[in-house]
Amino acid sequence: MPKNTKVSDIMRTNVAFATLPGSRDEVHTLLKDKKVSGVPVLKDGKIVGIVSRANLLRNPEEEQLALLMTRNPIVVDPDVDITVAAKILLDNNIRRLPVVKDDNLLGIISVADIVASIAEMDISDHVGQYVNPTVVPVWTDTPLNVAARIMELAKSKAAPVIDSDLEVVGIITDRDIINASVIEDTVEMSDMSNGSDDDEWTWESMRDTMSIYYSVSRVKVPAIPVKDVMIADLVKAAYISGVSECALKMKRNKIDQIPIVNANQKFLGLLRDRNIMKAIIDQE
């Protein structure tokens, strides 16, 4: 892949999308079936938002797509260089950009698409400078719903999984969490009293009460152990591995991160796909 590659050269034109009005359940199924982390939202053929796994996990009880999605998404022109797209993705901490021309959605470009291009650029710089050494690991027997909350608080889409010997034995990602999640419908009850706490003549036992039953639908992450859904067949790389070499591993294995290890296979940190994009920006 030569330098000065345009967004239109690598964008995907067969784009999965959701439409308004729409529901959370439709998006939940779409993300699972298409194996994507997010999709554009269209209304009357125009892009009005983006909805991702993170939107669903942050708002598990919200059912309306219009309230779940991120509105007024950042878009990119098909004729700009991919380094411009990489900067936008990094600066705004997002994973995908709708490609728009004259208000028409032409395609989408993601972090994975840019990393796939980097795999063909023969960049031999060591990946060590792009590794994130600060990660929040979870134990193999941590309940998945707890791990999901830990990752949410840490603002991380992936976490290494360690065993009782403190060895990294897997990776858990938001993709694994959403794939394991289900839509759960429950009926809950709320008691309402006609008495007032300010009325000193009203006995608690004599207050009129009214029970209201209402249905709640939510995205539920099961409490199964992380080890049941983690990626156990790890693709690793050395600290001195080349940028394009690691990008090629990500592309071939369709993964977003690679554990970086030393000569003794000790875990040093995670190489995220979004961080590897800095390599093409640094070479400008």
C-alpha positions in Angstrom: 0.0 0.0 0.0 1.7 3.2 -1.1 1.7 6.4 0.9 -0.9 9.1 0.1 -3.7 6.5 0.2 -7.2 8.1 0.1 -10.1 7.1 2.3 -12.0 6.0 -0.8 -9.2 3.5 -1.5 -9.8 1.4 1.6 -13.3 2.3 2.9 -16.0 -0.4 3.0 -19.0 0.3 0.8 -21.1 -2.6 1.9 -22.2 -0.9 5.2 -24.5 -2.4 7.7 -26.7 0.3 9.2 -29.8 0.9 11.4 -32.7 3.2 10.6 -34.9 5.5 12.7 -37.3 4.8 14.2 -35.5 1.7 15.5 -35.1 -0.4 18.6 -32.2 -1.6 20.8 -33.2 -5.2 20.1 -32.7 -4.7 16.4 -29.3 -3.2 16.9 -28.3 -5.9 19.4 -29.1 -8.6 16.8 -27.4 -6.6 14.0 -24.1 -6.2 15.9 -24.0 -9.9 16.7 -24.9 -11.1 13.2 -22.6 -8.8 11.3 -19.8 -9.1 13.9 -19.2 -5.3 14.0 -18.7 -3.0 16.9 -21.0 -0.2 15.6 -23.1 1.0 12.7 -24.4 4.3 11.3 -28.0 5.3 11.9 -30.0 6.7 9.0 -33.2 8.7 8.7 -34.7 9.4 5.3 -31.4 8.2 3.8 -29.3 10.7 5.7 -26.9 9.8 8.5 -28.0 11.1 11.9 -26.1 9.0 14.3 -23.8 6.1 15.3 -24.7 3.3 17.6 -22.1 1.0 19.1 -21.6 -1.8 21.6 -20.6 0.8 24.2 -23.9 2.6 23.8 -25.8 -0.6 24.5 -23.7 -1.6 27.5 -23.8 1.9 29.0 -27.6 2.2 28.7 -28.8 -1.4 29.2 -32.5 -0.5 29.9 -32.9 2.0 27.1 -34.9 0.6 24.2 -35.2 3.5 21.7 -32.5 3.8 19.1 -32.9 7.5 19.0 -31.9 7.8 22.7 -29.2 5.2 22.5 -27.2 6.5 19.5 -24.5 9.2 19.4 -26.0 12.0 17.5 -24.4 14.3 14.9 -21.5 11.9 14.2 -18.1 13.0 12.9 -17.8 12.2 9.2 -15.0 12.2 6.7 -14.7 13.1 3.0 -13.7 10.2 0.7 -10.9 12.2 -1.0 -8.8 12.9 2.1 -5.6 11.0 3.0 -6.0 8.1 5.5 -3.6 9.9 7.9 -6.3 12.6 8.2 -8.9 9.9 9.1 -6.4 8.3 11.6 -6.0 11.7 13.3 -9.7 12.2 13.6 -10.2 8.7 15.0 -7.4 9.2 17.6 -8.3 12.7 18.6 -12.0 11.9 19.2 -11.4 8.4 20.7 -13.7 6.7 18.2 -13.4 3.6 16.1 -15.3 4.3 12.9 -16.0 7.2 10.5 -18.9 7.4 8.1 -17.6 8.5 4.7 -20.0 11.1 3.3 -20.1 13.2 0.2 -22.9 15.7 -0.5 -24.8 14.4 2.5 -24.8 10.9 1.0 -23.3 7.9 2.9 -20.8 6.3 0.6 -19.1 3.9 3.1 -17.4 3.6 6.4 -13.7 3.6 7.4 -12.6 2.1 10.7 -9.5 1.7 12.8 -9.3 -1.9 11.5 -9.3 -0.7 7.8 -6.4 1.7 8.5 -4.5 -1.0 10.4 -5.0 -3.3 7.4 -3.4 -0.7 5.2 -0.4 -0.3 7.6 0.2 -4.0 7.3 1.1 -3.4 3.6 3.4 -0.3 4.3 6.5 -2.1 5.4 7.0 0.1 8.5 9.7 -1.5 10.6 9.7 0.8 13.6 9.4 -1.1 16.9 5.9 -1.3 18.3 7.3 -0.9 21.9 6.7 2.9 21.6 3.0 2.4 20.9 2.3 -0.2 23.7 -0.1 0.8 26.5 1.6 -0.5 29.7 -1.3 0.5 31.9 -4.0 -2.1 31.7 -6.6 -3.4 34.1 -6.5 -7.2 34.2 -9.3 -9.5 35.4 -9.1 -12.9 37.0 -10.2 -16.0 35.0 -13.1 -16.6 37.5 -14.3 -13.0 37.6 -18.0 -12.9 36.6 -18.5 -11.5 33.2 -20.9 -8.8 34.3 -18.3 -7.7 36.9 -15.6 -7.7 34.2 -17.8 -5.6 32.0 -18.3 -3.0 34.7 -14.5 -2.9 35.4 -13.8 -2.3 31.7 -16.5 0.4 31.6 -15.0 2.2 34.6 -11.5 1.8 33.1 -12.8 3.1 29.7 -11.2 0.1 28.1 -12.6 -2.1 25.4 -10.2 -5.0 26.2 -8.6 -6.5 29.3 -6.0 -9.2 29.8 -7.2 -12.2 31.8 -4.8 -13.7 34.4 -4.9 -17.0 36.3 -4.0 -17.7 39.9 -0.3 -17.9 38.9 -0.6 -14.3 37.6 0.0 -15.5 34.0 -1.9 -13.9 31.2 -4.0 -16.7 29.7 -6.5 -14.8 27.6 -8.1 -11.5 26.5 -11.7 -10.3 27.1 -13.2 -7.7 24.8 -16.4 -5.8 24.5 -17.2 -7.9 21.5 -17.1 -11.0 23.7 -19.3 -9.3 26.3 -22.0 -8.2 23.8 -22.0 -11.6 22.1 -22.6 -13.3 25.5 -25.3 -10.8 26.5 -29.0 -11.4 26.2 -32.2 -9.2 26.2 -34.0 -9.9 29.4 -37.6 -8.9 30.1 -38.7 -8.6 33.8 -41.7 -7.3 35.7 -40.9 -5.1 38.7 -43.0 -3.6 41.4 -43.1 -0.1 43.0 -45.2 0.7 46.2 -46.7 4.1 46.3 -48.2 5.5 49.5 -51.0 8.1 49.8 -49.8 9.0 53.3 -47.3 11.9 53.9 -44.3 11.7 56.2 -45.1 15.3 57.1 -48.5 14.3 58.5 -47.9 13.6 62.2 -51.5 12.2 62.6 -51.1 9.5 59.9 -50.1 6.1 61.2 -47.7 4.1 59.0 -49.9 1.1 59.3 -53.0 3.0 58.2 -51.6 4.7 55.1 -53.1 3.7 51.8 -50.6 2.0 49.5 -50.8 1.2 45.8 -48.6 -1.2 44.0 -47.6 -0.4 40.5 -46.2 -3.2 38.3 -44.2 -2.3 35.2 -42.1 -4.2 32.7 -38.4 -3.6 32.3 -36.3 -4.8 29.3 -32.5 -4.6 29.6 -29.3 -5.9 28.1 -28.1 -8.4 30.6 -24.5 -9.6 30.8 -24.5 -13.0 32.5 -22.5 -13.8 35.6 -20.6 -16.6 34.0 -16.8 -16.8 34.6 -14.7 -14.7 32.2 -12.7 -17.8 31.2 -15.8 -19.2 29.5 -15.9 -16.5 26.8 -12.3 -15.1 26.8 -10.0 -15.4 23.8 -7.6 -18.1 25.0 -5.6 -18.7 21.8 -3.5 -15.6 22.1 -1.6 -14.0 19.3 1.5 -12.4 20.9 4.3 -10.2 19.7 7.7 -9.1 21.0 8.5 -5.5 22.2 10.9 -5.1 19.2 8.4 -6.4 16.6 7.8 -4.1 13.6 4.7 -2.0 13.2 3.6 -3.5 9.9 4.4 -7.0 11.2 2.0 -6.5 14.1 -0.6 -4.8 11.9 -0.5 -7.9 9.7 -1.1 -10.2 12.7 -4.1 -8.0 13.6 -5.5 -8.2 10.1 -5.0 -11.9 9.6 -6.5 -12.8 13.0 -9.2 -10.1 13.0 -8.2 -8.9 16.4 -8.0 -5.4 17.9 -5.1 -5.9 20.3 -2.0 -8.0 20.8 -0.3 -8.8 24.1 3.4 -7.7 24.0 5.8 -10.0 25.8 9.5 -10.1 26.6 12.0 -12.9 25.8 10.7 -14.9 28.8 7.0 -14.5 27.6 6.2 -12.2 30.4 3.4 -9.8 29.7 4.6 -6.2 29.2 1.4 -4.5 27.9 -1.3 -4.4 25.2 -0.7 -3.1 21.7 -4.1 -1.6 20.7 -4.9 -1.2 17.0 -5.8 2.4 17.5 -2.4 3.2 18.9 -0.6 1.6 16.0 -2.2 4.2 13.8 0.1 6.7 15.3 2.9 5.2 13.2 1.6 6.6 9.9 1.0 10.0 11.6 4.6 10.0 13.0 6.0 9.4 9.5 4.4 12.5 8.0 
